[in-house]
Amino acid sequence: MRLLLIQAWSHDETAYRSRFSSLLSYPSLTLAVLYALVPEGLFEQIDVLDENSQRVDYDRAHYDLVLISFETSSAVSAYKHCDAFRERGSYVAVGGYHATALPEEAAQHCDTVISGPAEKALPAFLMDWAAGHPKAFYRDTNVCPADFPLPARDVVTKKRKLKIPAVIADRGCMNGCKYCSMRTMWKSDPRPVEEVAEEMRSLRAKHFVFYDPNFFGKRDYAMRLMKAIEPLHVLWASDATADFGYDHELMETAYRSGCRGVVVGLESLNSQSLAGVYKRFHDADKYEEIIRNIHSHGIGVNGCFVMGFDDDTEEELLALPERVDRLGLDLCKFAILTPYPGTRLYDEMERDGRILTKNWDLYNQHHVVYQPKHLDPQRLHDIYRHVWKEAYRWKRVGKRVFGSPALFKGAGGFLLGANIGFRYIGIK
């Protein structure tokens, strides 16, 4: 029997990534984890396809089973693949964020929907399928770190990816931001410190990125993990929340262990907007101080902003490039507020009749898919493009890169490459 694992991407996503993906795209762990969960000996052949850099060919070979993982912005592409493979006689199962949020919709295009974490649900489905009695829906959220397999990284293409391995210590987040889909999929349950450190040691790399959505969220755990990886003499980056910039012991330990950059979801420079979506830290007036504190410990900051909250005004959004300059960020990224299915934001907007389209191709944070409170949708889209262009003028790129504390601390090349790559994301 033959199995095909696909991570689906929309054409729009792959189009803008293709030119600079080697500067922007870290290797995904999704396919590597799914492969590791397949019971040994069940299939004669397992093929793995990442649509971000590989093309799906329906007639290249016949597969008995096709398993497709996808997010909301890739749902249209995923459903196209589902329909095509089913027409050719394959049994098709799907999973991922979108299938978890809207399982009944996904079921219209496939034979089985696997929702939530895959660690127990996927092996259970595969054994049922092999025995000839698969169910239409599977979900088992009763997983713990002992169930997490080591990703089979070697089976996934590294084409058009940064040559920096990704690691996950805790894939969940304790925060409850209204627009975030994280809780739809995962709970916060960190792996044993020794296990994470050993995985990093085995990869024999000098640079890492942690995919944890909130690396420092459980402070005691983060401290123990950083002390465990300090002897590895590696450099790494992770996500962090803004209040990380007030914990000097945490920042000092992070730097000693090799941290040279953090991605911080600043989201907005309007404190009222932050409070309105339940951001735990929502004092935007403190951002400049926070970034200065992080820089004082030799760590660079990638500040991410979301445009289109109900309290945002046109004037505030247009001023973002200048205000970002004053913050002294090393890298910045902008997105349009997107109400993903499965979030409280989506439920509220759906209830209030503010969802303008359910063309999932547009749910990639580059399009306006809802009715903003104070702006015309097209005007918000135009402002978004304007902000990207202004924030990534070459003069600003040079100032960010050559003024960064990370420039001479082992991360200068990555910082320059990321600034150049980000220059083209929002203005493709």
N, C-alpha and C positions, 0 to 999 in steps of 0.2 A: 504494500500500500504506500501511496505517496501523499505527503503533506506539504502544503505551501503556506508560509506565514507572511503576511503583508502588513506593513505599516503604511496606511494610506495618507496621501497628501493631496490638497487641491492644486489645480494647475496654477492658480494665482500665487499660491505660496511658493511653489517650486520655481516659478518664473523670476521672482525677485531674489530668491536665494541663490540661483544658479551662478550669477556673476561673482558674488563675493561670499559664497557659502563657506569657503575654506577659511575665511576671516571671522565668521559669525557662528557657524553651526557646530555645536558639540555633538559627539556621537550619542545617539539615543540608546537607552538601555531597555526599551520596551521589547524589541524583538529578541535581544539577548536573554532576557528573563523568561519570555514565553518559550523559547527553545529549551532552556534549562528545565522547564516544568514538564516537558513531554516525557512520559514514561519510556524508559530505555527498551528498545526492541519492538516497539509498537509499529514503527514505520520502517520500510526499507530505504526510503529516501525522504529527507526533509530539506526543502529549499526555503531560503529567507530572502525577502525583497523589501527594501526601503525605498518607497516611491519618491523620496526627496532627491535621490540620485540615480534611481533605476526605473526602467519603464516596465509596466505591467503588460505582458503578452499573453492573451487568453489562449492562444493556440500553440504555444511553444511546447507544451506537454499536457497530458491529462493528469489531474490530481484528484484523488479520491476525496480528500478533505482540504478545504481552504479556510484558513482562519485569518480574519481581518480586524486589526485594531485601528481606531480612528477617533479624532476629536471632532468637535462641532464643525469647524471650518473645513474639514475633510469629508464630511458626511455625504455630500453629493457624489464625490469621486468614489467613496467606499460603496455606496449603494449601486453605482454603475458597475463596479467590479463584482459585487454580489450577484446582480442580475445576469451578467455575462457568464460567470462561472457556473451558475445554476443551470443556465441554458445548455451548457456543455456537459451536464451530468454530474458535477461536483456537489458534494454536500458542503454548505457554507455556514460557518459560525462567525459571530462578530463579538467584539468587546471594546472596552475603552470608555472614555469620559462620556461621549454622546450616547452610546448604547446604554450606559448606566443611567443617564438622566432621562432618556426617552426609549425605554425598551420596547414598548408596543409599536412605536414607529419603526424601529430597527427591524422588528420581527416581520414587517411587511416585505423585507428584501432578503431574508435569510431563513435558514432552517432552525438555528439555535442562537439565542442571545445570552452571553455571559456577562453579567453585571458585577461591578465592584472589583475588588482585588482578585487576581487570578490564581493565587497560590494553592487554594484548595478546589475552587470551582472548575478550573481548567482540567486538572488531572481527572476529576470526577467525570466531567463531560467526555473526555477522551476514552476513558474506560467504558463508559456507557455506549459511546458511539461504536467502539470496536466490538462490543458485545451485541450490537444491533438494536439497542433500545434507548437512543438519546432522547432527552427531554427538550422542550422548546425553550425553557428558561432555567438559568442557573445563577445562584448568588449565594456566596458563603463569606460573610464578613468576619467570621471567627478565626482570624489569622493572627499570628504573633511572629516576632523576629526569627524564631526557630524554624518557621516555615519558609523563610526567604532563601531562595537558592542563589549561589554565586552566578552572576550573568555569564552566559556563554559568548563573551565578547568576540572571539575569533571567527564566529560564523556570520557576523554582520559586516557589511562593507564599510570601509573607512573613506571611500571616495567622497570628495567635496566636504570633508569634515576637518575640524581642528584636530591636530594630533595630540590631544590632551584627554586622558581618560576621565570619565565621570564616575563618581561614587555617591552612594546614598547612605546616610547614617540614620536619618529619621524622615520618612517621606510624608508625614502628616504635619499639621499645624494646629495649634490650640486656639488661634485667633478666629474670629467669626465675621470677617469683612463681608458685607452684603453682596458684593459682586463676584466673590471668589468661588470657584467650583471645587476647591480642594477637598472640602468635607464631603462632597458627593461621593468621592472615590476612596479616600484614605482616612485613617485615624492616626493620631500621633503616638507612635510606639517605637522608640529607638532600638537599634540593634546593639548587642554587646560591644563595648568599646574595643576590646581585644580583637574581636572579629573584624571590625572596620579597619583597624590598624594593620592587621595581618593581610587583608585584601589589598590594601595600598602597597604594602611591602612586596607582595607577590607580583604586582604589576610592573615593578622596576622602572617607574617613571619619575621624573623630577617635577612635573607640574600636574595638578589635579583641579577639577572643579567639583564641588559638592552640589548635588541637585536638591538638597533639602530646602523646602520652601521657607524654613525659619531655623537656620542652623543653630542660632544662639538662644532659641526659645526656651529650652530647658537648660538653665544656666549651669547647674551642677554637672549635668551630663556633658555639656559642651566643654567645660573646663577639663574634665577627665579625658575626653577624647583628644583635645588639643595637646595635653601633656603626653598622651600616648603616641601621638604622631610627631612630636618635636624631634625625637631621635632619628627620624627618617630623613631629615634635612631636605624636605620638599617645599615647593611653593604651591599655594592653593588659593581659591576664591570661593565665595559662597553668597547666599542671600542673607540679609539681616533686616531687622526692623529698626526704625529710626532711634529708638531708645538705646540701642547698642552703643551709640556715641556718647552716652553718659556713664558708661561702666568702664573706667580706666583699667581696672584689673583685668577685665575680660579682653579689652583691646590689646593690652600689653602681652597677655598670654597668647592671643591670636597671632600677633606679629612674631613672637618668638617661635611659634610652631610653624610659621611659614605663610601665614595669611598676608596677601598683598593686595587684595581687592574684595569689596563687598558690593552686592547689588541691593539697593535700598528702595523699596516702594514708597517714595515720597508722595506720589499720586497727585497732590494738589498743593498749591501755595495759599489756598483758601481754607482756613481752619474749620469754617462752617461746613464746607463740602466734605472734609475728612470725617467730621463728627456724624454727618448725615448718612455715611455708609459704614458706620461702626468701626472706624479705624481706632485701634486701642490707643495709639499715640497720635493726637490730632492737633498739636500746637505747631503750626507751620512757621510761626515767628522764631522758633528755636532751631530751624533747619541750618542756618548759617553757622551757628555755634556748634551744632552736632557734627557737621562736615569738617569744621576746623579741628574739633577734638579727634576725629578719626584720622585726619591727615597728620596730626601731631604724633601719632603712633606709627607713621609710615605706611598707612593703608589707603589705597585709592577708593573712590566712591563712584559707582554708576547709579545715578539717580533716575528713577523711572516715574513718569507722569501720565496720568489718565485725564483726558479732556472730555468734558460734557456732563459733569455732575450737575445736579439741579440748581446748585447755588453758584455755579460758574457764570461769569459774565464775559461778553466778547472782549472787553477792554483787558480783563485779567489774562485771558488766554493769549491775546496778541502780545502781551508784555512778557510772556514766558521766556523767550530767548535772552532778553536783557536781565531778567531776574535770575535765570540759571547762571549767567555770567557772574553775578554777584555772589552766588552760593559757592563758586569755586569748584564745581564738580569736575571729575576727570573724564566722565562719559555721561551722556544723557540719552534717554529713550522716551518716545512719546507714543501713546496709544489712544484710540477713541474708546470711550466707555462702551462695553459690549455686554448686554444682558444674556449670559449663557444659560441655556436650560439647566435646571437643577439648582439654580441659585435663588436666593430670596429676591434679588433684584429682578430677575426674569419673572418670577411669580407676581411681584407687585406691578410691573409694567404690563404684563399680560392681563391682569385684573383691571387695570386702569385704561386699557385699550391703547397703550403707547407703543406696542410692537408694530413696526411698519412693514416688516417682511420676515418670512421664515425661509428665505433662500440662504441656506447654511453656508454657501460659498462666501457670503459677505460677512460672516461672523469671525473675522480674522483680525479685529482691532484696527483695521484700516478704513472701515466704512461705517456710516451712521445707519443703524438698523432700527432705531427707536425715535420717538419724538422728543427732542430736548425741551426743557422747560422754558428757556429764555431765548433760544436760537432756532432759526430755520435749519433743517437737517443739512441742506447743501451748504449753508454758510459755515456750519461747524466743520464740515469736510474741507472746505476751502481754507479755513483757519488752521486746521491740522496740517495741511500740506505747507502752508506758509511758515508755520512754526518750525517744521523740520528743515526747510530750506534755510531759514535765518539762523537756526541753532548750529547748522553744519556748514556755514560759510568757512572757507579755508582759514581765514584769520582766527575764527573761534576754535577750529580744530587745533591749530598750532598752539594757541594759548592754553588749551586744556592739556594737550600732551606734554608740552615743554614746561608747564607749571605744575605738573603732577608729582607728588611724593613717590609715586611708584616708578617714575622714569628710570632712576638709577638703582632700583632695588629688585631687578630681575624681571620686571613686568613691562618695561618700556616698549618692546616690540609688539607685544599683544595689544597694549593700549593704543598705539598708533594704528595698527591694523583694524581694531574694532571701531575706532573713530572714522576711519576711511570707509569701512563697510557700512556702518550705521548712516553715513551720509546719504546712502541711496535707498534705504529701506522705505521711508515714508514718502518718497517723491518719485517712485518708479513710474 
